[in-house]
């Protein structure tokens, strides 16, 4: 990315996290631009990252190699239609907006290379997980540019089919909320068992962090790790059996299926 010029249309939290990740990787501030209607947000981005900012989207994307669309999904159609005449055929468009398909983007922007990226909120801490899908006209160089952009805030994995974005949305896009719910429930259960609120909260969060790090660094899968810490007739086995008796695995499958279904519905609604 040392010579790639990048323009962000929209300067909200996700754009700010990507910009911060790129700057942390050593990308020169002079190669990055951003646009946003709000003067306060533009001033904040400039102060934090030293990049040029603009009120006008067309001015921001002038000369860029990669144009990152980071506006809200509900605003994407209007933003694209206003920007279409200013885009050059060689410019790669990367969308980080949920629920907007490549077909919709190309309908509003005209035929051009598009990469759709589904990040998640831990990207704000550069611990994100993103799924990427490229239209057939995206070159290898442009795929590399999109990969490096998304990798600035975490892991970035390519998908073979765009419909897999709905599954990514269900697993990692919405996924942080599932873990927050589990943390919330475990903390509440700990309090009911007699722990102070703060103690239950700290123990739960540290356990979640430790378990994730163990799973990430292990050479075996999560199922094997679970078996290794589940002694026969022990306390962990009692809890696991209670989870399974309540239909835990089936409930998770149903929940993720509902999220993926809703993702597909929103794509249809937002693409009209």
N, C-alpha and C positions, 0 to 999 in steps of 0.2 A: 504493500500500500504506500510505499515511500514516494511514488510519483502520481498516485491516483487522486484526482480532485473529486471531493464528495460534497454534495449539497443536500441538506435536510429541509424538507418542506414540512413545517411543524416542528416546534421545539419543546414538546412536553417531556414527561418523565422518561419515556423510552428513548426518544431522540437524545436527551441529555445523557442517559446512561451509555448509549453507543458512542457519543462524542467523547465522553470521559474515558471509555475503554480504548478508543483509538489514540487519544492523547497519551494515555498511560503506556501504550505500546510504542510511543515515539513518533507518531504521525504528526507532521508539522502543522501548526495551527493555520498557516497560510493555505493549506490544502483543503480546509474544511469551512463550509459556509452553512448558515441556517436562516430560515425565514420564519417569522411568526407575527401575527397581527398585533399581539400585545407588547407594548414598549417595555413594560417591566420585565417580562420574560426574556426579551432580547437582551436587555441590559444585564440580566443575571447570567445568561449563557456566555456573553462576552467577558464578563468579569471572572467567571469561573474557569473558562477554557481558552480565552484569548483569541477566539475566532471572530470573523466578520459576520454580522447579522443584518437582515433586511426585513422591511415590512412587506416588500413585494416579492412574491414567489418567483416570478419570471426573472427578476434581477438576480436572485440567489442561485438559480440553476445555470446561469450563463457560464459556459466553459467547463461545466462539471462532466466528469466521466461517469459518475454514479449519482443518480438522483434517488434519495430515500424518501418515500412517502410515509410520513409519520403523523398524519392528521387523524382525527377520530373517524371511525367507519361511517358514521352518519353524514360526515362532511366530505367524504372521499369523492363522490360523483361530481359535486360542484367544483372541488379543487382540481380534479383531473381535467374536466372540460375547460376550465379557465386556463390550464397550463398547456394543453395539447399543442397549441400553435407555437409555443416557445421551445418545445423539446426538439432535439436533433435526433435523426435516425440512429446515430451511433451511441447515444446515451443509454446506459442500462438503468432501468427503473426497478427499484427494490421496494416492495410494500411490506410494512410491518403492521398493517391494520388487520384486525381479526375479521373474518367473514366476508372478505372481498376477494372474489376469484380472479384468476388471470384473465379469463374471458371478459369479465366486467371491466377490468383495467384497460384491456386492449380495445374494448368498445368505446370507452371514454377518451382514451389517449391516442388511438390509432394503432395500427400494427407495429409492434416494436418488441425488443427483448425485455422480458419481465421475469423477475424472481419474486416469489411470494415467500415471506418469512414469518413463522409463527413463534415469537419469543415468549417468555414468561416473566413475571415480576421479579424473581431473584436476579434477573439481569441488572437490576438497579445496584446490586452488590457485586456484579461481575461473576455471579454464580448461576447464570441462566442456562436454559436448555431450549434450543431452537430447532425447528424443522424447516427445511428449505426445499422449494420446488421451483424448477426453472422451465420456462417454455422452450420448445425445440430450437428457436433462433438465438438462444443465449450461447455465446462462444465460451470456449474453455477459459480464456483469460477473464471473461466476465464472471464465470462461475467461481474462479479463484478470488475475484474481488468481493463477491457476495459472501463467500466462505470466510474470508478474513474479516469482513465487516461484522458478521454475526459472531464470529469467534472472539471478538474483542470483549464480549460480555459473558462468555461461557462456552459450552459445547454447541456445535452446529452440525446437524446430521441431514444428509440429502435424502429426499424421498423420490421413489420411482413414479408415483402417481399423485396427482394433485388431490384426489379424494382422501388420501392418507393424512392430509392436513387436519381433517375432522378428528381423526384418531389422535394426532399430536395435540390438538386442542383439548381433548378429553383427558389425555395422560399427563402432559406437562404444562399445557397452557392453563388449565383450571386446577391442575394438581396441587399447587401450593395451598389452596383453600382446603383440600382434603386433609392435609397434614396439620393445618391450623385447627381444623375441627377435632382431629384426634388429640392434639395437644390440649385443647380446651376440655375435652371429655376426660382425659387422663388426669388433668389437674383437678377437675371437679371431683373425680372419684377419690383422688388422694386426700382431698380436704374431708370428704365424708368418712374416710378411714382414720381421720384424726390428725392429719398433717396441717400445719399452718399454710395459708394460701401461697405465700411467697416461697416457702420451702417446696411445696408440691409443684409450683410453676417452674422453679429452677431445676429441680430433679427431672421433670418431664422434658424440658427443652434440651438439657444437656444429654439426656438419654437418646432423644431423637437425633441430635447432632452426632453423637458417638456411633449410633447404629448406622447412620448414613455413611459415615466415614469408613466404618468397618466393611460395609457392603461394597463401597466404591473401591476399596483397596484390596479386596479379597480375590483369590483365584478360583473361588467356588461361587455358585449362585446363592440367592437369598434363601431358597428352600433348604439348602444344606446348612447354611449358617443358623437358620432357625432350629434345625434338628440338633445341631451341636450344642446349643444352649438350652435345649429342652430335655432335662433329665427325666427318666421314667418315674412316674408317680410323684414328681416334684411340683413346686409351686408354679413354674412356668407352664408345665403341661396342664395343670388345672385351668390356668387362664386361657391357653390356646384352645382347649376342649370347649370352654365356655363360648369363645369367639365362634368356633366352628359350629357348635350347636345352634347358635343364633343365625346361621347362614351367612357368615362374614364374607366368604369368597363370592358367593352368588350376589350379595348386596353390592360389593365393589363392581362386579361385572355389570350389574343393572345400572348403577350410578354412572359409570363411564360411558355406557351405551346411550344413556339419556343425554349426556353432555355432547357426544358425537352427533347424535340426531339433531340436537338444538343448533349445533354449529352449522350443519348442512342447511337447516331451515333459515338461519340468519343470512347465510350466503345467498340464498335465493331471494330473500326479501331485500337485502341491501344492494343486490346486483340489478335491480329493476330500474 
